[in-house]
Amino acid sequence: MKMVRLIIAAMFFCFAGTAQAQLTKEQLKQRKELKNQTKDELDEKATKAASKEAKSLKKQGWLAAPGALPIEKQLDRSYRMQSEYDEEMFPMYIQGEGISTGQNYDAAKMQAMEMARQQLAGQIQTEMTALIESNVSNNQLEAGEAASVSKTIMAAKALISKSLGRTIPIMEVYRDLKNGNKEVLVRVAYSSKTAKAAVKKAVQEDLEKEGSNLQNKLDELLGW
């Protein structure tokens, strides 16, 4: 049992999250309902939601970036991707958003992209924590062990962010501010398959730093 505790503690150290960040039963229920809907139903909902948000953004002065699709089309793609889940109710695509202001467009965009990556890492962290907790539950660990695991949870966004590869650009809009600065908002996505690989890499790096040889045990427990 000591070995199992070490394995789980190592996992949660890297997949850290707070109690507030965990997926609720209601959220999981909503995901299952979405997954059971037809593609036409999901497309219709995505289009309506995109149209509503696009109208709101335009009223606030936001414009599509040069060369980018119209705001409605950008948002439509984002909402469609948000409605896709795998058999474990894990998002097929995880998204992050960032907004920044700068004296020129490129500087503002660069900062917004970095913020989006950080948020993306946080989203991956939350999703993976929920997925691992499900695995822990299925392996029927004792309540005392689960409590011990909870105490080991620490932030791992930096590790995950470092492991991220190229993101998928979903949305890029901007607006001119009265002081002459540019405000840029970007939204990026990451495939769940690649996200899991990024987390696995982060875990491996952390275990290697600790001089631990638990990676194979972890792979076996998660089925990676």
Secondary structure, DSSP 8 states (H G I E B T S, - for coil): -HHHHHHHHHHHHHS---GGGS--HHHHHHHHHHHHS-HHHHHHHHHHHHHHHHHHHHHTT-EE-TTS--HHHHHHHHHHHHT-B-TTS-BSEEEEEEEEEESSHHHHHHHHHHHHHHHHHHHHHHHHHHHHHHHHHHTT--HHHHHHHHHT----HHHHHHH----EEEEEEEEE-TTS-EEEEEEEEEEHHHHHHHHHHHHHHHHHHTT---HHHHHHHHT-
